[in-house]
């Protein structure tokens, strides 16, 4: 009769990995905790306590003042981000579909040139984009910012969709062509239903990039058309009188909540979608 083998104990290397991961998580979470605690403190409490101390009296006045200051710019960011994300994702899906399944002469060169857009720094497009928006009468408008983000994001969305679609079996498309299905029918009935992972990747990627953008917002907008990132910078740097750190921290939390919510709700789809097209192509 054989004795049961003892369960292996946790190795020292695994313990060390856990310690490092927990330490890294704490390093990243401490600033968030400081912001959250400070946003619920009174100005007097901020002046007498330390950064990680619990508020002696929890108050939401900082959040009320912050929302009253940035709510219009928060709406601007929504009006800029949502259309830009949807348009760039839709066009990127069509581009990726064409470049992977309806290849034409010079399509590889076209795709290579398009990829240059992924490596262009923001600063290199400021002057050409300003000139173009001025000629179109879209300077300092939310519509102009939508156009800039759509054009700049097309290189990324096309790359994502193209790399995902090359893993789709060619037999599916060939069979649909033999049955008489055309370009848009194949795209709508065969390709789109299996594109949920990569669509989520593009939506999350574009939402994060556009919502958190500051450079395009400060250059291509002014006054009431500015996004919340620019408004947050103005709030922090142009305050008069006594500094209200609770208001600044609450405004920063408001600006960061949408992207945090997106990753909490759909973060697993982002990782799943990034690895879905890594088998072929």
Secondary structure, DSSP 8 states (H G I E B T S, - for coil): -----------HHHHHHHHHHHHHHHHHHHHHHHHHHHHTS-HHHHHHS-TTS--SS---HHHHHHHHHHHHHHHHHHHHHHHHHHHHHHHHHHHHHHHHHS--TTHHHHHHHHHGGGT--GGGGHHHHHHHHHHHT-TTSHHHHHHHHHHHHHHHHHHHHHHHHTTS-HHHHHHHHHTT--HHHHIIIIIGGG-HHHHHHHHHHHHHHHHT--HHHHHH--GGG--HHHHHHHHHHS--SS--HHHHHHHHHHHHHHHHHHHHHHHHHHHHHHHHT-S--
